[in-house]
Amino acid sequence: MRCARTQAREKNEPAQYDSTVANPGATQVKRDAGAFIMPDIANSPITELVRRTRPLQPFDSVTRAISSMRSHGGSAALVVSDYEVVGMVREADILSLVAASSNGNGYEQQTLPTISSIVRPAPTYVPEGSTIQEATGQFTATGADVLPVVGQSGMYVGYLLRSDLTAAVTSAIRPPTVGGLATPLGVHLTCGSQRGGVGDFALMLTGAMFGLLGVLGGALYWLLAWAVQRWSGQPVYSALLSPPIGVPNPYDAPLYLQAFVQALAVLVGIRLSRVAGYHAAEHQTVHAIEQGEGLDYESVRRMPRVHPRCGTNLMVAASIFTLLLMLFPSPAVVFVAIIIVLVGWRTIGGWMQQYITTRPATKEQIASGIKAGEELLRNYRDEVIGIRPISNRFWNVGFPQVLLGLMAVMLASQALGMAIERIWHIRLLFLMG
């Protein structure tokens, strides 16, 4: 059995690098008078398509080979020894091995042999500096759906899947997972390395909106508490001015109720605002991308408004856990709270998404989601075929911008409160003097 290095030398492979292939800068997107020119996909390098997962060793078990194929895709797995590809293991050969077992019904897991007896030579090797067009030609010539990628010295680099190449040349390649945020101005989507949709100002405006709703809910609650105290004589407003005792007690109930009212104000504000519609459009667009659907109005419109990775689920889980610990602080309650969160957080979160944090999106809001999705997919495809702009994954998620907007409102409200308190104090001194 000849290794990759030997075959590469006999074929004089890999070929010399072409400067326009080895240098991703040769395929950079050009912008001329605002026009967007897509790079030449066929002549782009395979760099971002190469899968660099751990290969098999000749002494690995059949079980390990099956697990590798199921985890990383393809109907074959590469076998490497001393950093050189010695061959491949195919699903068909594994099935033949099982069929040839003593009873014809397969092996028990502990009796499965190593893969050394079913390793076959790879049909060809893809040089690391190949273009997408060159790699496509090798897949077409061999009929394989998995091919090894080797460096100039024949050392193992990774492998290519025919499905990844097909997706690249048909512009159907998509990120495996997509996240996003709904803002008052539209939809923001990201896959981490890339983003699409509304910009940083809209994200900061989202944080500012949450802060304003919370401040408004708190102000209304304080006004209500003052009115109740004036009407009934009960020290409700005075309880808000007093520091909490630190352990659950009925006297601190107004303070606990304040947090509930502020959270309720945020949820009601979201439901009544355009953000709820954009939130639905965000989820529907993400569903369409992750399911491989087209980004058109009808395809996106029929997607569900509830998404299992929505932040609403995490908010529900944190709220349930915190509330139970505040009301009943004990080790037993901690255990019960964990069980409730693990069992019901997605169910309750899904109900919250359906009836509170989203509402049916309008055509305009769905169009915002589609626009964000198309921009994200275009940026992601450009990255995969060789255009790799410097990106900040943490910033692309959008949470830092939301936090900045929230902090700005909190600081402003605190400063305003201090100013009002100072003016009130000066007025009291003036009246007393």
C-alpha positions as CSV (number, residue, x, y, z in Angstrom):
1,M,0.0,0.0,0.0
2,R,1.6,3.3,-1.1
3,C,1.2,6.3,1.1
4,A,0.2,9.8,0.0
5,R,3.8,11.1,-0.1
6,T,4.9,8.3,-2.5
7,Q,2.0,8.8,-4.8
8,A,2.4,12.6,-4.7
9,R,6.0,12.2,-5.8
10,E,5.2,9.8,-8.6
11,K,2.5,12.2,-10.0
12,N,4.7,15.2,-9.2
13,E,1.9,16.5,-7.0
14,P,0.9,18.8,-5.6
15,A,1.5,21.1,-8.5
16,Q,3.3,24.4,-8.1
17,Y,1.2,27.0,-6.5
18,D,-0.3,29.7,-8.7
19,S,0.1,33.1,-7.1
20,T,-3.5,33.9,-7.6
21,V,-4.6,30.7,-6.0
22,A,-2.3,30.6,-3.0
23,N,-3.1,34.2,-2.2
24,P,-6.7,34.8,-1.2
25,G,-6.2,38.4,-1.8
26,A,-6.3,37.7,-5.5
27,T,-10.0,37.0,-5.1
28,Q,-10.9,39.9,-3.0
29,V,-14.3,41.5,-3.5
30,K,-14.0,44.7,-5.5
31,R,-16.3,47.7,-5.0
32,D,-16.5,50.1,-7.9
33,A,-19.0,53.0,-7.6
34,G,-21.1,51.0,-5.1
35,A,-21.3,47.9,-7.4
36,F,-20.8,44.5,-5.8
37,I,-18.7,42.1,-7.9
38,M,-18.7,38.5,-6.8
39,P,-15.3,36.8,-6.8
40,D,-14.6,34.0,-9.3
41,I,-15.8,30.9,-7.3
42,A,-14.2,28.3,-9.6
43,N,-10.7,29.8,-9.2
44,S,-11.0,30.4,-5.5
45,P,-8.8,28.2,-3.2
46,I,-10.3,25.3,-1.3
47,T,-8.8,26.5,2.0
48,E,-12.1,27.2,3.8
49,L,-13.8,24.1,2.5
50,V,-11.2,21.7,4.0
51,R,-12.4,19.8,7.0
52,R,-9.6,19.4,9.5
53,T,-10.9,16.8,12.0
54,R,-8.9,14.1,13.6
55,P,-8.3,11.2,11.1
56,L,-8.3,7.5,11.9
57,Q,-5.2,5.3,12.8
58,P,-4.7,1.8,11.3
59,F,-5.2,0.3,14.8
60,D,-8.6,2.1,15.4
61,S,-11.7,0.0,15.7
62,V,-14.5,-0.3,13.3
63,T,-16.7,1.4,15.9
64,R,-14.4,4.4,15.9
65,A,-14.6,4.6,12.1
66,I,-18.4,4.5,12.1
67,S,-18.5,7.2,14.8
68,S,-16.1,9.4,12.7
69,M,-18.2,9.1,9.6
70,R,-21.4,9.8,11.4
71,S,-19.9,12.8,13.2
72,H,-18.0,14.5,10.3
73,G,-20.0,13.5,7.3
74,G,-19.3,11.4,4.2
75,S,-19.4,7.7,3.5
76,A,-15.6,7.2,4.1
77,A,-13.0,8.1,6.6
78,L,-9.3,8.8,6.1
79,V,-6.6,6.6,7.7
80,V,-3.3,8.3,8.6
81,S,-0.1,6.9,9.9
82,D,2.9,9.1,10.8
83,Y,1.1,12.2,9.4
84,E,0.7,10.5,6.0
85,V,-2.5,9.2,4.4
86,V,-2.3,5.4,4.0
87,G,-5.9,4.9,2.7
88,M,-9.6,5.2,3.5
89,V,-12.3,3.1,5.1
90,R,-15.6,3.0,3.4
91,E,-19.1,2.3,4.8
92,A,-19.6,-0.4,2.2
93,D,-16.5,-2.3,3.3
94,I,-17.7,-2.1,7.0
95,L,-21.1,-3.5,6.0
96,S,-19.4,-6.3,4.0
97,L,-17.2,-7.1,7.1
98,V,-20.3,-7.3,9.3
99,A,-22.1,-9.5,6.8
100,A,-19.2,-11.9,6.8
101,S,-19.3,-12.4,10.5
102,S,-19.7,-15.9,11.9
103,N,-23.5,-15.7,12.4
104,G,-24.2,-13.2,9.6
105,N,-26.0,-10.9,12.0
106,G,-23.0,-8.7,12.9
107,Y,-20.4,-8.5,15.6
108,E,-20.8,-7.6,19.2
109,Q,-19.1,-4.3,19.9
110,Q,-16.3,-5.9,22.0
111,T,-15.4,-8.3,19.2
112,L,-15.2,-5.8,16.3
113,P,-11.8,-5.9,14.6
114,T,-9.5,-3.0,13.8
115,I,-9.9,-1.2,10.5
116,S,-6.4,-2.4,9.2
117,S,-8.0,-5.3,7.2
118,I,-10.4,-3.0,5.3
119,V,-8.2,0.0,4.5
120,R,-8.2,0.8,0.8
121,P,-6.0,3.2,-1.1
122,A,-7.5,6.6,-1.7
123,P,-8.5,7.1,-5.4
124,T,-6.5,10.4,-5.6
125,Y,-5.2,13.2,-3.5
126,V,-6.2,16.8,-3.6
127,P,-3.2,19.2,-3.3
128,E,-3.6,21.8,-0.5
129,G,-3.3,24.7,-3.0
130,S,-6.0,23.5,-5.4
131,T,-8.8,25.6,-6.6
132,I,-12.4,24.7,-6.3
133,Q,-12.6,24.0,-10.0
134,E,-9.6,21.6,-9.8
135,A,-11.0,19.8,-6.8
136,T,-14.3,19.5,-8.5
137,G,-12.6,17.9,-11.5
138,Q,-11.0,15.3,-9.2
139,F,-14.3,14.4,-7.6
140,T,-15.9,14.1,-11.0
141,A,-13.1,11.8,-12.4
142,T,-13.1,9.5,-9.3
143,G,-16.7,9.5,-8.4
144,A,-15.7,9.7,-4.7
145,D,-17.6,11.7,-2.2
146,V,-14.6,12.1,0.2
147,L,-11.0,12.9,-0.8
148,P,-7.9,13.5,1.3
149,V,-6.1,16.9,1.1
150,V,-2.3,16.8,1.4
151,G,0.4,19.3,1.6
152,Q,3.4,19.8,-0.7
153,S,5.3,17.0,1.0
154,G,2.3,14.6,1.0
155,M,1.5,15.2,4.6
156,Y,-2.1,14.9,5.7
157,V,-3.9,18.3,5.9
158,G,-7.6,17.4,6.0
159,Y,-10.3,16.2,3.7
160,L,-13.0,17.5,1.3
161,L,-16.6,16.4,0.9
162,R,-18.2,16.5,-2.5
163,S,-21.3,18.0,-1.0
164,D,-19.3,21.0,0.3
165,L,-17.9,21.6,-3.1
166,T,-21.3,21.3,-4.7
167,A,-22.7,23.8,-2.2
168,A,-19.9,26.2,-3.0
169,V,-20.2,26.2,-6.7
170,T,-24.0,26.5,-6.6
171,S,-23.8,29.3,-3.9
172,A,-25.9,27.1,-1.6
173,I,-23.3,26.9,1.2
174,R,-24.7,28.1,4.5
175,P,-23.5,28.4,8.1
176,P,-24.6,25.5,10.3
177,T,-26.1,27.7,12.9
178,V,-27.4,31.3,12.9
179,G,-28.3,33.7,15.7
180,G,-29.8,37.1,15.7
181,L,-31.5,39.9,17.5
182,A,-34.6,41.9,16.9
183,T,-34.2,45.7,17.1
184,P,-36.7,48.6,16.7
185,L,-35.2,49.3,13.2
186,G,-35.0,45.7,11.8
187,V,-33.4,42.3,12.1
188,H,-29.8,41.6,12.9
189,L,-28.3,38.1,12.0
190,T,-24.9,36.6,12.7
191,C,-23.1,33.3,12.4
192,G,-20.2,34.5,14.5
193,S,-17.6,35.3,11.9
194,Q,-20.1,37.3,9.8
195,R,-23.2,39.4,10.2
196,G,-26.0,40.9,8.3
197,G,-28.9,43.3,8.7
198,V,-29.2,46.5,10.8
199,G,-26.1,48.1,12.2
200,D,-24.6,48.9,15.6
201,F,-26.9,51.9,16.2
202,A,-30.0,49.8,16.0
203,L,-28.5,47.3,18.4
204,M,-27.7,50.0,20.9
205,L,-31.2,51.4,20.4
206,T,-32.5,47.9,21.5
207,G,-30.6,48.1,24.8
208,A,-31.8,51.7,25.3
209,M,-35.4,50.6,24.7
210,F,-35.1,47.8,27.3
211,G,-33.6,50.3,29.8
212,L,-36.3,52.9,29.1
213,L,-39.1,50.4,29.5
214,G,-37.6,49.2,32.8
215,V,-37.2,52.8,34.1
216,L,-40.8,53.6,33.0
217,G,-42.1,50.5,34.8
218,G,-40.2,51.4,38.0
219,A,-41.4,55.0,37.9
220,L,-45.0,54.0,37.4
221,Y,-44.7,51.5,40.3
222,W,-43.2,54.2,42.6
223,L,-46.0,56.6,41.7
224,L,-48.6,53.9,42.4
225,A,-47.0,53.1,45.7
226,W,-47.0,56.7,46.7
227,A,-50.7,57.0,45.8
228,V,-51.6,53.8,47.7
229,Q,-49.8,55.1,50.8
230,R,-51.6,58.5,50.6
231,W,-55.0,56.8,50.1
232,S,-54.7,53.9,52.6
233,G,-52.1,55.0,55.0
234,Q,-50.1,51.8,54.6
235,P,-46.3,52.4,54.4
236,V,-46.0,51.0,50.9
237,Y,-43.9,53.9,49.5
238,S,-41.9,54.1,52.7
239,A,-41.0,50.4,52.3
240,L,-39.5,51.2,48.9
241,L,-37.3,53.9,50.5
242,S,-36.0,51.5,53.2
243,P,-33.1,49.0,52.5
244,P,-34.2,45.3,52.3
245,I,-33.7,43.2,55.4
246,G,-31.9,40.5,53.4
247,V,-34.1,37.5,54.1
248,P,-37.6,36.9,52.6
249,N,-40.2,38.7,54.7
250,P,-43.6,40.3,54.0
251,Y,-42.2,43.8,54.7
252,D,-39.9,43.6,51.7
253,A,-42.8,42.5,49.4
254,P,-43.1,45.9,47.7
255,L,-39.4,45.7,46.7
256,Y,-39.9,42.2,45.2
257,L,-43.0,43.4,43.4
258,Q,-41.1,46.3,41.9
259,A,-38.8,43.9,40.1
260,F,-41.8,42.0,38.8
261,V,-43.5,45.2,37.6
262,Q,-40.4,46.4,35.8
263,A,-40.0,43.0,34.0
264,L,-43.6,43.1,33.1
265,A,-43.2,46.6,31.7
266,V,-40.4,45.4,29.5
267,L,-42.4,42.4,28.2
268,V,-45.5,44.4,27.5
269,G,-43.5,47.1,25.8
270,I,-41.9,44.5,23.5
271,R,-45.2,43.0,22.7
272,L,-46.8,46.3,21.8
273,S,-43.8,47.6,19.8
274,R,-42.5,46.7,16.4
275,V,-39.7,44.7,18.0
276,A,-42.1,41.7,18.5
277,G,-42.8,41.5,14.8
278,Y,-39.1,41.8,14.0
279,H,-38.4,39.1,16.6
280,A,-40.8,36.8,14.7
281,A,-39.2,37.7,11.4
282,E,-35.8,37.0,12.9
283,H,-36.8,33.5,14.0
284,Q,-38.5,32.7,10.8
285,T,-35.5,33.7,8.7
286,V,-33.1,31.7,10.9
287,H,-35.4,28.6,10.5
288,A,-35.3,29.1,6.7
289,I,-31.5,29.4,6.5
290,E,-30.9,26.4,8.8
291,Q,-33.4,24.2,6.9
292,G,-32.0,25.1,3.5
293,E,-35.2,26.9,2.4
294,G,-35.1,29.8,0.0
295,L,-35.1,33.3,1.3
296,D,-38.3,34.5,-0.3
297,Y,-41.5,35.8,1.4
298,E,-43.6,32.7,1.1
299,S,-40.8,30.3,2.4
300,V,-40.0,32.5,5.3
301,R,-43.6,33.3,6.2
302,R,-44.5,29.7,6.7
303,M,-41.6,29.1,9.2
304,P,-42.5,28.9,13.0
305,R,-42.1,32.0,15.2
306,V,-40.6,29.9,18.0
307,H,-36.9,29.0,18.0
308,P,-35.3,26.6,20.5
309,R,-32.2,28.7,20.8
310,C,-34.0,32.0,21.5
311,G,-32.7,34.1,24.5
312,T,-36.2,34.1,25.8
313,N,-35.7,30.5,26.9
314,L,-32.6,31.5,28.9
315,M,-34.4,34.4,30.4
316,V,-37.2,32.2,31.6
317,A,-34.8,29.6,33.1
318,A,-32.8,32.3,35.0
319,S,-36.1,34.0,36.2
320,I,-37.6,30.7,37.5
321,F,-34.3,29.8,39.3
322,T,-33.9,33.3,40.8
323,L,-37.5,33.6,41.9
324,L,-37.6,30.3,43.7
325,L,-34.3,31.0,45.5
326,M,-35.5,34.5,46.6
327,L,-38.8,33.2,48.0
328,F,-37.5,29.9,49.5
329,P,-33.7,29.9,50.1
330,S,-32.6,26.4,51.0
331,P,-30.6,23.6,49.5
332,A,-33.7,21.6,48.8
333,V,-35.2,24.4,46.8
334,V,-32.0,24.7,44.8
335,F,-32.4,21.1,43.8
336,V,-36.1,21.6,43.0
337,A,-35.3,24.7,41.0
338,I,-32.7,22.9,38.9
339,I,-35.2,20.1,38.1
340,I,-37.9,22.6,37.1
341,V,-35.5,24.5,34.9
342,L,-34.1,21.4,33.2
343,V,-37.6,20.0,32.6
344,G,-39.7,23.0,31.7
345,W,-37.5,25.9,30.5
346,R,-37.9,25.2,26.8
347,T,-41.6,24.6,27.1
348,I,-42.3,27.8,29.1
349,G,-39.8,29.7,26.9
350,G,-41.6,28.5,23.8
351,W,-44.9,29.7,25.2
352,M,-43.4,33.1,26.1
353,Q,-42.0,33.4,22.5
354,Q,-45.4,32.5,20.9
355,Y,-47.6,34.8,23.0
356,I,-45.4,37.6,24.5
357,T,-42.1,38.3,22.8
358,T,-43.2,37.7,19.2
359,R,-46.3,38.5,17.2
360,P,-47.1,37.7,13.5
361,A,-44.6,39.6,11.4
362,T,-45.7,42.0,8.7
363,K,-44.5,41.8,5.1
364,E,-42.2,44.7,5.8
365,Q,-40.7,43.0,8.8
366,I,-40.2,39.7,7.0
367,A,-38.5,41.7,4.2
368,S,-36.1,43.0,6.8
369,G,-35.3,39.5,7.9
370,I,-34.8,38.3,4.3
371,K,-32.5,41.3,3.7
372,A,-30.4,40.4,6.8
373,G,-30.3,36.7,5.8
374,E,-29.2,37.5,2.2
375,E,-26.4,39.8,3.5
376,L,-25.2,37.2,6.0
377,L,-25.2,34.4,3.5
378,R,-23.3,36.5,0.9
379,N,-20.7,37.5,3.5
380,Y,-20.4,33.9,4.7
381,R,-20.0,32.5,1.1
382,D,-17.3,35.1,0.4
383,E,-15.4,34.0,3.6
384,V,-15.7,30.3,2.6
385,I,-14.4,30.8,-0.9
386,G,-11.3,32.7,0.3
387,I,-12.2,36.2,1.2
388,R,-11.5,36.4,4.9
389,P,-12.0,39.8,6.4
390,I,-10.9,40.4,10.0
391,S,-13.9,39.9,12.2
392,N,-14.8,40.1,15.8
393,R,-17.1,37.3,16.8
394,F,-18.0,38.8,20.2
395,W,-18.9,42.2,18.5
396,N,-20.8,40.5,15.7
397,V,-23.2,38.8,18.2
398,G,-24.6,42.2,19.0
399,F,-24.8,41.8,22.8
400,P,-22.0,44.4,23.5
401,Q,-23.9,47.1,21.6
402,V,-27.2,46.2,23.4
403,L,-25.4,46.4,26.7
404,L,-23.9,49.8,25.8
405,G,-27.4,51.2,25.0
406,L,-28.8,49.7,28.2
407,M,-26.0,51.2,30.3
408,A,-26.4,54.6,28.7
409,V,-30.1,54.7,29.8
410,M,-29.3,53.4,33.3
411,L,-26.6,56.0,33.8
412,A,-28.8,58.8,32.5
413,S,-31.8,57.8,34.7
414,Q,-29.5,57.5,37.7
415,A,-28.1,61.0,37.0
416,L,-31.7,62.4,36.6
417,G,-32.8,60.8,39.8
418,M,-29.9,62.3,41.7
419,A,-30.7,65.7,40.2
420,I,-34.4,65.5,41.2
421,E,-33.4,64.4,44.7
422,R,-31.0,67.3,45.0
423,I,-33.6,69.8,43.8
424,W,-36.2,68.4,46.2
425,H,-33.7,68.6,49.1
426,I,-33.0,72.2,48.2
427,R,-36.7,73.0,48.1
428,L,-37.3,71.5,51.5
429,L,-34.4,73.5,53.0
430,F,-35.9,76.7,51.4
431,L,-39.3,75.9,52.9
432,M,-37.9,75.2,56.3
433,G,-35.8,78.3,56.3
